[in-house]
Amino acid sequence: MGRNIRRFRHESLMTQKDLGVLVGVTTQQIQKYEMGHDRVSASRLWDISTILNIKIELFFAESDASETTETHNQATDRVIELVKLYQAMPKHVAATFLKILRNTAEADASGIEALSKAIVPRLPS
């Protein structure tokens, strides 16, 4: 399983640090998962599969199994860009950004429209 995590992470052009930030663990923990030194819990594997946009069952497949698609690569590129932009933000801006993301993710369609109207006029051009 660890080799598959590593392979899919590499295919996603993501570093161990990038994946660790998104999963909420250290770079060293990702390394332990990939090397097979630590067991990956089901919930953690679910998080990793969601972030890498890989069906969870593919982590259990033989090492020649692969499901890299254009859509997968595009999604991965967006995730990597998002992580890099987040890391470049000042802490107070990053905290506000996370609040906006959480509220947007939890909002229904009408809530998202109201949220965007409230935020967009305040953003600099």
Protein Blocks (a to p, Z undefined) as FASTA:
>chain_A
ZZmmmmmmmmnopafklmmmmnopafklmmmmmnopaccdfklmmmmmmmnopafklmmp
cfkbccddfklmmmmmmmmmmmmmmmmpcfklmmmmmmmmmmmmmpcfklmmmmmmmmmm
mpcZZ
